[in-house]
Amino acid sequence: MKNLTTGALIAGSTILSPFAAYAETEIQFWHAFTGRLGELVADQVEDFNASQDEFTVVASHKGNYSETLNAGIAAFRAGEQPQILMVFEVGTATMMAAEGAVRSVTEVMEASGAEFDPDAYIGAVNGYYTNTEGEMLSLPFNASTPVLWVNRDAFEAAGVDPDTDLSTWQNVGEVLTALKDGGSTCPLTTAWQSWIHLENLSAYHDVPFATQENGFAGTDVELVFNGEAQVAHISAMGEWAQDGKFIYLGRRNESGANFRAGECALFTESSAGYAGIEAEAEFDFDVRPLPYWEGVGNSPQNTIIGGASLWVMEGHEPEEYEGAAQFLAYLSSTPVQAQWHQDTGYLPITNDAAEATRESGFYADNLGTEVAVLQMTANEPTSNSKGLRLGSFDQIRGIIDEEFEAVWAGDKDAQSALDSAVARGNQLLRRFEQAN
């Protein structure tokens, strides 16, 4: 896991100069980013490598989030694991259960003496990756939350005021009708349907997604997202789908291309959609808070994070952990984190980065870019709104996707679909509990 870099050679000779060759410790960093986000990560790695001469970080794209997690697991079993692995937030419980496979960020940072203060990280972000003993298990990196993107040009083309109030789903329902009547062929689309329209919907309305504080309090957890609030929302979306007001385009972010191309008027997506939308959209756009159902639960409470964190894998040499710690400290530094937030739309993971962004005038010059931060920090998270920590959750999301698709197609009603998803998902949770 070392990369030998030679010093200067004497002209015309293969003999090393008096300045002997030195070894830079190589740090493998596996991630899931492509496109603009991949370019920005590459810039960060290049900047870190140029800032010192002890370590060389080598970044490698390993596929989408699920594929990157699976690649990391397979590599550990083969004894070929990277020092740093990006894992999306729903893989947190899986990584926690992987005894002997990971080393906590708190341990890595404290052992190296790198600058590290857990209290410097935004509470709603930090808490997701921290255990009950207060130990930060992985480093929050690309933390996002869902927002509502508005194509102002599409609104005007349909004869609808783009400044209309879209704070509640009641209002959105009326607007979708007006957009459809005005000729819009895609009034609303969404990315990451389970994350936004079930996981965040539950948190935003302060209703439980699962027992045991959504899995934070124990593995003997059961799904309960087939409650009244969730059924009502999925039922409304099913009706919109049947009426041509909600256009379903895929489970992940397939719909992002359609929105960026100007085809859709409204788009529920990650705040991190900012990087692609800002780069590609040739129309006027806004970012608004995620809508809530007025009068349901304690809405609006707070949304929860998506994205991923960085896990440090076991099985490496002390100097490699030193390099990993230095790289993680660099990523958390205020200038780097503020720039990352401004370039991508991901949340600033530290309070100082958020404040630096505000003081720079970025929020004032780019209206709406502070929405995600305010939405996450407006209220202290409750046991229903601090996130999810469930085993086998990537597979459970697949089940939810299947059941949602049956609703959008008109093959199932919302209650039947969510009841089925709960029953099927609970079977996976029992297997995870027995195995761990």
N, C-alpha and C positions, 0 to 999 in steps of 0.2 A: 504493500500500500504506500510505497514511497516512489517519488518521481525524481530521478537524478538529473540535475541541471548543471552542465559544465560551465566553468568560468571561461574567460576569453582565451582564445588560442593564439600562440605566437604566430605571426604571419608566416605562411608557407611551412608550418610545422604541425605535427600532431601532439607535441609536448605541451602539457598544461602550463599556463603562466604561473608566476609566483602566487597569484591570487587563486588558491586551489578551488577545485569544484566544491560546491556545497549542496546539501540535500534540502529541498523544500518538502515538508510533510504534506502529503496529498489528502484532501478531504473530499470524499464523494458525496454529492448532494443530488438526490433523486427527486424529481418534481413532476407535476402534471400540467404544466403550462405550455401553451402554444400561442401563435399569433402575437398580438401586441403585448400581452402579459409575459409571454416567453422572452420577448425582446427586452422588456424592462428587468426581468430577473437576470438575464445575461449581462446587462449593464451593471447591475449591483455586484455580481460576481467579479466582473472585470475590474470594477473600482476597488473592491476589497483586495483582490490579488495585487493590484498596483500599489496599494497603500502600505504594504509591508513585504518582507522577503523571507518569512519563515514558513508560510503555508500557501498552498495552492488549492483553491476550491475548484472542483470539476463538476459542473452542473450537467445532469442528464435527464432528458424528458423520457418518461416511462409509460406514457399513455394517459388516459383519463384518470379521474380520481380512483375509481375501482381498480383499474389495471395497475396503477402505481402501488396501491396497497398490496395487491396480490403479488406484484413483483418483489416488494420488500419482504413479504412473508416467505416466498420461495427462496429468495437469496439468503435469508437467515438460516433456513433449513439446510442450505448447501454450504454454509459457512462463508458466503460471499457478500454479506450485507454491507450497505453503505454506512458511512458514519451518520449521515443526516437523511431522514426520510420524510417527505411530505405526506400527511394522512388527512383526508377530509374529516370534518367534525363528526360524522356518524360512525367513523371507525375508532373513536376514542375508547369506547368500552372494550372493543376487541384488542386494542393495544394495551390497555390496562391489565387485561387478563393474560397477556402474553408474558408470563413470568420468565425472567431470565433473558428476555429479548431486548428490553429497553432500559435506559438509564435516565433518571429524571433530570430535567433541565436544572432544577435547583441544585442537585448534586454536582452536575457537570460544571455549572457556573461557579459555585462556591469553591470547588476543588481547584479551579484554575486561577481564582482571584480576579476574574473578569468583573467589570462593573455590572452589578445586578441588584435590582431592588424590586421585589414582587409588587410592592405597593405603587410602583410607578405605572403599572399597567391598568387600563380602564377596567373597572370592577366587573362589568357584565361580560367582558372578554376573558379576563384572568380567571374568573370563577369557573368557567366551563372546563378549563384544563388543569384545575387544581383539585387535589384530593382532600379528604376530610381533615387531614393533619396539616393542611396549609402548604403542602409541597407542590410546586408547579411541575407538572409531569412533562409537558411539551410547551414549546414556545409559540404563542399566537403569532401568526404571520399574515396570512391573507384572510382576515376576518371581515365578513360582509353581512348585510341584512337586506331583506327585500324592500323595494320601494315601487312606486308607480311611475312609469315613464309615459310622457304625453307628447304625441306628435301634433304640434300646434297647427301645422299646415294641413294635416288631415282633418282636424276639427273644422278649420275655416272652409275647406273644400266641401264639407258636408253641411255647412251653414250652422255650425254649433260654436258657441263662444268658448274659446280655448281657456279662458280664465274662470270658467264655471267651477263651482265648489265640487270637488271630488273626494272630500274627506271621508264620506261614508259610502258603504256599498248600496245603501238605499238611493243615494244620489247617482252613483255610477250606473245602477240599473236603468234609471230614467235617461241618462246620457247615452247609454248603449242603444236604446230605442231610437233616440234622435239621430245618432250617427248612422244606424242602419237605414232609417227613413231617408236620410240625406245622401244615400248612395255608397256608404262605406262597405267594402266587402270583407273587412277585417276590423270590426270595432274594438275587439279585445283579444289578446293572446297572452300566453304565459310561458315562462321557463320554469323548470324545477317544480312541477305541480304539487308534489307531496310536501316539499320544504315550505313552499309559500302558502298553499291553500289548505293545509292540514296542520303541519307542525307550527308554523308561525301564526296561523289563524287561532289555534288553541292558546298559545302564549299571549297573543295580543288581546284576547278576550278573558284572560286569566281563568281558563277552564282546563282541567287536566287532560293530558294526552295519554298518560299512563299512571299507574299507582306508584307508590314509593318515591314520591317527588320526581316523577318522570324518570325513575331509575337511579337517581343520585343517592338514594338512601338504602339501596340493596338490589340484589339480582333477582329476588323473588317478586318480580314485577309483572303486572298484567296491563295490556293495552286497554284504554277506555275512551278512545277517540271517536266512538260512535254515539256521542251524546247529542243533546238537542241542538247546541250551537253549531257543531260540525255538520250535522245532518242538514240543517237549514241552509248552510252556506253551499254545500255540495249540491243540494237540490236546486238552489237558485242558478248555480253555474250550469247544471244539467239542462235546465230550461233555456238558458241563454245559448247553450250549444245547439239545442234543437231548433232554435229560432234564427241561427246564423249570426248571433251577436258575440259569441265566444268561439274562436277558431282554435282548435287544438292541433298543434303541429309537432309534438314530440315530448318525450319524457325529460330530456335534459335541457339544452339551450338551442335546440334546432330553430325555434321561433325567433331567436335573436337576429338572424340574417334577414328575416322578413320585416322586422321592425326597422332595422338599420337601413333597409332598402326603401322605406317609406310606405310600405303596404298596409301597416296597421296603425290604428289611432291610439290605442292604449296597450301597455305592455307591463305586466308584473314580472319583475326580474330583480336580480341582485343589484345592490348599489355599485358593485364592481363592473356592471355593464357600462359604466361611464367611459372606460378606456376605449372600447370598441365603438360606442355610439358617438363620442366626441370625434373620433378619427374618421368615421365612415358616413355618418348621417349628413345628407344634403338638405335638411329641413330644420326648421326651428323646433326645439324640443325643451320640455320642462321635466324636472324630477319632483314628484310630490310624495308625501307620506303614504304608506300602505293604507288603503281604506279599512274601515272597521264597521261593524254592524252597530248602529246606535241603539243603546238600550240592552245590549247583550253582554252578560258577564260584567266585568269591570273595565270594559274597553273605553279608551285605548290604554292598555297597560304598557307593555314594551314588547318589541319584536326580539327574536333571538338570532344568534349568529349562524352563518354558514361559512363556507370557505374551508380552510385547513390550518393545521399547525405543523410544526417541525419537531420530529421525535429523534432523539439521539439513540442509536442502536448500541447494544452491548457487543463485546468481542473485539475491541480495538486496543491500540497501544496508548499509553498515557499522553504522548505528544500529540496524538490524533485527537484526543478529547480536548487538549489545550487549544488546538486549532479550531475545533467545532465551537468551543466556547467563545473564542475571539470573533468568529464569523457571526454567531448569534448575537453577541454584544453589538457588533457593527450594524446588523439588521434592525436592532432595537434603538439605535441612537436617534436622537431627535431630528437631525437634518435628513437622515436617510428615511426614517419613518414618515416624516411630514411630506417629503417628496413623493414617496410611494402612495400615500393617501391621496395626494392631489393628482397624481398621474392616473390612478386606477379607479378611484371611488371606493376602494376598500377602507374599512375603518382605520383610523390611526390607533395603534394598539397601546400607546402611552398617552397619558394626560398632557405631557409636555409637547408631544407632537401635535395634538389637537389645538393646544393654545398657540403654538408657533404658527400653525396654519391660519388661525383666526387673526393673529396679530399681523400676518403678512398681507391681509386684505383679500386673500383668496376667496373666502366665502362671500364677501361683498361683491367681488367681481364675477363670481360664478354662482349666481343665485340657485339655490336648491341643493348645492353640494354638501351643505351641512345637515340636510334632512336625516340622513342615516345616523349621524352622531346623536342628534337630538332625540330621534325615535328610540334609540337604544338606551339613552341615559336619562330620559325624562322622569322615570319612576324607578324606585328600587325594585329589583326583580323579586318575584314571589316564588314559592315552590312550584308553581305552574308555569313560570315564565323565565326561569334561569337557563333553560335548555333541556336537552335530552341526553341521557346516557344509557343506551340500550344495546344489548348484545345482538349480533346478527342483523343490525339495522339496515345495512345495505340491501340485504335480501328482503327485509320487511318493506322497505321502500318499493322494491320491485312488485311485491304483492299489492301495495296501495296503488301503484301505477296501473296494474291490470284492472283492478276494481274501478278506478276512476274512468278508465277507457270504456268500460262497459256502461257507465253512466252517461258519458258524453255521446256514445253511440245510441243511447235510448234503449239499451238492452236490460238495464237494471235501474231500480230506483235507488236514491241515495242511502236510505236506511239499510236496505238489503246489501248493498255494496260495502258499506262501512262495517256492518255486522260480520260479513264474510272476511274482510281484511283483518278485523280484530281477532277472530277465531283462528285464522291461518297464521297470523303473526304471533299469537300466544303460543302456538305449538313450537315455533322457532325459539322463543324466549325460554321455554321449558328445557329444550335441548341445550341451549347455551348455559343455563343455570346448572344443569346436571354435569356439564363438561368443565365447569369452572367453580 
